[in-house]
């Protein structure tokens, strides 16, 4: 492990690694739990979102005494999760959908400053382009006829076409993975793979094949939900996750991902994906213009 990697990785209390099967089952159960709650909170922004996200988050902020970074992140998330209740009740939907795009840009830029502090320069560059890429995504407010929670409205965010949306999501997932592993221990980073997998699983499960409409247009919403749920779980149960999710091989893998050449390759991949998010829009606009002639 080189000197830069050592500074990126927090000092870990050495725990006895859990058997692989035990670790896998715990990870699956954790990921399934936050995924289920995130989907419910997406389709039911009042009766599911309030008890599963808003109330536990507020209690965590009051009683758990999180560190400053955790407090700011969770506070930002719970404000938006609370505001969506008012957006539903007072018909502020499209305004809220537009506001969530601004919140995403701010959220990404906050993390890029942390990357800069940790000297993760390649990931810092990716974060800047990712924030700009949000401009190529479009938010809409409404409900899908025949879908769960059809009596409520919620927001969708899509690029100019499905491929552009997926490209941005993949780039975000890679970028956030590097950010998380530079900020937290390998045990907490393993937990965050569940955070990152949850919205993707939710999108795949709601593409219509299982009877629930949604798809990758729901990614933003489910990502916000799963991150909020995982956030208060991490704050309240960090010691448990540090112990139960520790794996020495995964720790070595995390260290490898922080090699400069690995991060350079990941940056180039992300920039290409973000580039297609814009190019896909140009292609879509060009096709629409041509067909209108």
C-alpha positions as CSV (number, residue, x, y, z in Angstrom):
1,X,0.0,0.0,0.0
2,X,1.5,3.3,-1.0
3,X,1.7,6.4,1.3
4,X,-1.2,8.2,-0.4
5,X,-3.4,5.1,0.1
6,X,-2.5,5.0,3.7
7,X,-3.7,8.6,4.2
8,X,-6.9,7.9,2.4
9,X,-7.9,4.9,4.5
10,X,-9.0,5.5,8.1
11,X,-7.2,3.5,10.8
12,X,-9.2,0.4,11.5
13,X,-9.7,-1.5,14.7
14,X,-8.8,-5.0,13.7
15,X,-11.8,-7.3,14.0
16,X,-11.9,-11.1,13.4
17,X,-13.3,-11.5,9.9
18,X,-16.7,-13.1,9.7
19,X,-17.2,-16.3,7.7
20,X,-17.9,-15.3,4.1
21,X,-21.4,-16.9,4.0
22,X,-22.4,-15.1,7.2
23,X,-21.1,-11.8,5.8
24,X,-22.9,-12.3,2.6
25,X,-26.2,-13.1,4.3
26,X,-26.0,-10.1,6.5
27,X,-25.1,-7.9,3.5
28,X,-28.1,-9.2,1.5
29,X,-30.5,-8.8,4.5
30,X,-29.3,-5.2,5.0
31,X,-29.5,-4.3,1.3
32,X,-32.9,-5.9,1.0
33,X,-34.2,-4.0,4.0
34,X,-33.2,-0.6,2.8
35,X,-34.3,-1.4,-0.8
36,X,-37.8,-2.4,0.4
37,X,-38.2,0.7,2.6
38,X,-36.8,2.9,-0.1
39,X,-39.2,1.7,-2.7
40,X,-42.2,1.9,-0.4
41,X,-41.2,5.5,0.6
42,X,-40.9,6.4,-3.1
43,X,-44.4,5.2,-4.1
44,X,-46.0,6.4,-0.8
45,X,-44.3,9.7,0.1
46,X,-46.6,10.2,3.1
47,X,-47.5,7.0,5.0
48,X,-44.2,5.2,4.2
49,X,-41.8,8.1,3.9
50,X,-42.7,9.7,7.2
51,X,-42.4,6.7,9.5
52,X,-39.5,5.0,7.7
53,X,-37.3,8.0,6.9
54,X,-38.4,11.3,8.3
55,X,-39.1,10.3,11.9
56,X,-36.0,8.0,12.4
57,X,-33.8,10.6,10.8
58,X,-35.0,13.4,13.1
59,X,-34.6,11.2,16.2
60,X,-31.1,10.3,15.0
61,X,-30.1,13.9,14.6
62,X,-31.4,14.7,18.1
63,X,-30.2,11.7,20.1
64,X,-27.3,10.0,18.3
65,X,-25.0,13.1,18.1
66,X,-23.5,12.4,14.7
67,X,-20.2,14.0,13.6
68,X,-20.4,17.2,11.6
69,X,-20.2,15.6,8.2
70,X,-22.8,13.0,9.0
71,X,-25.1,15.6,10.5
72,X,-24.9,17.9,7.5
73,X,-25.6,15.0,5.1
74,X,-28.5,13.5,7.0
75,X,-30.0,17.0,7.7
76,X,-29.9,17.8,4.0
77,X,-31.6,14.5,3.2
78,X,-34.3,14.7,5.8
79,X,-35.2,18.3,4.8
80,X,-35.9,17.1,1.3
81,X,-37.7,14.0,2.5
82,X,-39.9,16.3,4.7
83,X,-40.5,18.8,1.9
84,X,-41.8,16.1,-0.4
85,X,-44.7,15.6,2.0
86,X,-45.7,19.2,1.6
87,X,-45.1,19.0,-2.2
88,X,-47.7,16.2,-2.3
89,X,-50.2,17.9,0.0
90,X,-50.0,21.4,-1.5
91,X,-49.4,20.4,-5.1
92,X,-45.9,21.8,-5.3
93,X,-44.7,18.8,-7.3
94,X,-42.9,20.3,-10.3
95,X,-41.2,22.9,-8.2
96,X,-40.0,20.2,-5.9
97,X,-38.8,18.1,-8.8
98,X,-36.8,21.0,-10.1
99,X,-35.4,21.7,-6.6
100,X,-34.2,18.1,-6.2
101,X,-31.9,18.6,-9.2
102,X,-30.3,21.6,-7.6
103,X,-30.0,19.6,-4.3
104,X,-28.2,16.8,-6.2
105,X,-25.7,19.3,-7.7
106,X,-25.0,20.7,-4.3
107,X,-24.7,17.2,-2.8
108,X,-22.1,16.2,-5.4
109,X,-20.1,19.4,-5.1
110,X,-19.9,18.9,-1.3
111,X,-18.4,15.5,-1.8
112,X,-15.9,16.8,-4.4
113,X,-14.5,19.2,-1.8
114,X,-13.9,16.2,0.4
115,X,-12.2,14.4,-2.5
116,X,-9.9,17.4,-2.9
117,X,-9.1,17.3,0.8
118,X,-8.1,13.7,0.5
119,X,-6.1,14.4,-2.6
120,X,-8.3,12.2,-4.8
121,X,-7.8,14.5,-7.7
122,X,-9.1,12.2,-10.4
123,X,-12.3,11.6,-8.5
124,X,-12.5,15.4,-7.9
125,X,-12.5,16.0,-11.6
126,X,-15.2,13.3,-12.1
127,X,-17.4,14.9,-9.5
128,X,-17.2,18.3,-11.2
129,X,-18.3,16.8,-14.6
130,X,-20.9,14.7,-12.8
131,X,-22.4,17.8,-11.3
132,X,-22.5,19.5,-14.7
133,X,-24.1,16.3,-16.1
134,X,-27.1,16.9,-13.9
135,X,-28.1,19.6,-16.3
136,X,-28.7,17.0,-19.0
137,X,-31.3,15.2,-16.8
138,X,-34.9,16.3,-16.7
139,X,-37.2,16.0,-13.7
140,X,-41.0,15.5,-13.9
141,X,-43.7,15.1,-11.3
142,X,-46.6,12.7,-11.4
143,X,-47.8,9.1,-10.9
144,X,-47.9,6.1,-13.2
145,X,-51.4,4.9,-13.9
146,X,-51.9,1.4,-12.5
147,X,-48.7,1.6,-10.4
148,X,-48.4,1.3,-6.7
149,X,-49.1,4.5,-4.8
150,X,-51.1,5.8,-7.8
151,X,-53.1,8.0,-5.5
152,X,-49.9,9.9,-4.8
153,X,-47.5,11.8,-7.0
154,X,-43.7,11.5,-7.0
155,X,-40.8,12.6,-9.2
156,X,-39.0,10.9,-12.0
157,X,-35.6,12.0,-13.4
158,X,-34.6,11.0,-16.9
159,X,-31.9,11.9,-19.4
160,X,-32.8,12.5,-23.0
161,X,-33.0,8.7,-23.5
162,X,-32.8,5.6,-21.4
163,X,-29.1,5.0,-22.3
164,X,-28.2,8.5,-21.3
165,X,-29.9,8.0,-17.9
166,X,-28.2,4.7,-17.2
167,X,-24.8,6.2,-18.2
168,X,-25.1,9.0,-15.7
169,X,-26.2,6.5,-13.0
170,X,-23.3,4.2,-13.6
171,X,-20.8,7.2,-13.6
172,X,-22.4,8.4,-10.3
173,X,-22.1,4.9,-8.7
174,X,-18.4,4.6,-9.6
175,X,-17.6,8.1,-8.5
176,X,-19.5,7.7,-5.2
177,X,-17.8,4.4,-4.5
178,X,-14.3,6.1,-4.6
179,X,-15.6,9.0,-2.5
180,X,-17.0,6.7,0.2
181,X,-13.9,4.5,0.4
182,X,-11.8,7.6,0.9
183,X,-14.0,8.9,3.6
184,X,-14.8,5.7,5.6
185,X,-13.3,2.4,6.7
186,X,-13.5,-0.7,4.5
187,X,-16.3,-2.1,6.8
188,X,-18.5,1.0,6.3
189,X,-17.5,1.0,2.6
190,X,-18.9,-2.5,2.3
191,X,-22.1,-1.3,3.9
192,X,-22.2,1.5,1.3
193,X,-22.1,-1.0,-1.5
194,X,-25.6,-1.9,-0.3
195,X,-26.5,1.9,-0.4
196,X,-25.3,2.0,-4.0
197,X,-26.8,-1.3,-5.1
198,X,-30.2,-0.5,-3.6
199,X,-31.4,2.2,-6.1
200,X,-30.1,0.1,-9.0
201,X,-32.0,-3.0,-7.8
202,X,-35.1,-0.8,-7.3
203,X,-34.9,0.5,-10.9
204,X,-34.5,-3.0,-12.3
205,X,-37.4,-4.3,-10.2
206,X,-39.7,-1.5,-11.3
207,X,-39.0,-1.6,-15.1
208,X,-42.3,-3.3,-15.6
209,X,-41.1,-6.9,-15.7
210,X,-42.4,-7.4,-12.1
211,X,-45.6,-5.4,-12.6
212,X,-44.4,-2.2,-11.1
213,X,-43.7,0.7,-13.4
214,X,-40.8,3.0,-12.9
215,X,-37.4,2.0,-14.2
216,X,-34.3,4.2,-14.0
217,X,-36.4,7.3,-13.9
218,X,-36.9,6.4,-10.2
219,X,-33.2,6.2,-9.5
220,X,-32.9,9.7,-8.1
221,X,-35.8,9.2,-5.7
222,X,-34.8,5.8,-4.5
223,X,-31.2,6.9,-4.1
224,X,-32.3,9.7,-1.9
225,X,-34.5,7.4,0.1
226,X,-31.9,4.6,0.5
227,X,-29.2,7.0,1.4
228,X,-31.4,8.6,4.1
229,X,-32.2,5.2,5.6
230,X,-28.7,3.9,5.4
231,X,-27.5,7.2,6.8
232,X,-29.3,7.0,10.1
233,X,-28.4,3.3,10.3
234,X,-24.8,4.1,9.8
235,X,-24.8,6.8,12.5
236,X,-26.7,4.7,15.0
237,X,-25.1,1.4,14.4
238,X,-21.6,2.3,13.1
239,X,-19.7,0.1,15.7
240,X,-21.9,-2.9,14.7
241,X,-21.2,-2.4,11.0
242,X,-17.4,-1.9,11.7
243,X,-17.4,-5.3,13.5
244,X,-19.8,-7.3,11.5
245,X,-18.9,-6.1,8.0
246,X,-15.1,-6.4,8.4
247,X,-13.3,-8.5,5.7
248,X,-9.6,-8.4,5.2
249,X,-9.8,-9.2,1.5
250,X,-12.3,-6.5,0.9
251,X,-10.0,-4.1,2.7
252,X,-7.2,-5.0,0.3
253,X,-9.6,-4.5,-2.7
254,X,-10.5,-1.0,-1.4
255,X,-6.8,-0.2,-1.1
256,X,-6.2,-1.3,-4.7
257,X,-9.0,0.9,-6.0
258,X,-7.1,3.9,-4.6
259,X,-4.0,3.3,-6.7
260,X,-3.5,6.3,-8.9
261,X,-3.7,4.4,-12.1
262,X,-6.9,2.6,-11.1
263,X,-8.5,6.0,-10.3
264,X,-7.3,7.4,-13.6
265,X,-8.9,4.6,-15.5
266,X,-12.2,5.0,-13.5
267,X,-12.1,8.8,-14.2
268,X,-11.8,8.2,-17.9
269,X,-14.7,5.7,-17.9
270,X,-16.9,8.1,-15.9
271,X,-16.1,11.0,-18.2
272,X,-17.0,8.9,-21.2
273,X,-20.3,7.9,-19.6
274,X,-21.1,11.5,-18.6
275,X,-20.2,12.6,-22.2
276,X,-22.7,10.2,-23.6
277,X,-25.3,11.6,-21.3
278,X,-24.9,14.9,-23.2
279,X,-24.3,13.2,-26.6
280,X,-27.5,11.1,-26.2
281,X,-29.4,14.4,-25.7
282,X,-27.9,15.8,-28.9
283,X,-28.8,12.7,-30.8
284,X,-32.3,12.7,-29.4
285,X,-32.8,16.4,-30.3
286,X,-31.3,15.8,-33.7
287,X,-33.6,12.9,-34.5
288,X,-36.7,14.8,-33.3
289,X,-35.7,17.8,-35.4
290,X,-35.2,15.6,-38.5
291,X,-38.5,13.8,-38.0
292,X,-40.3,17.1,-37.8
293,X,-39.1,18.3,-41.2
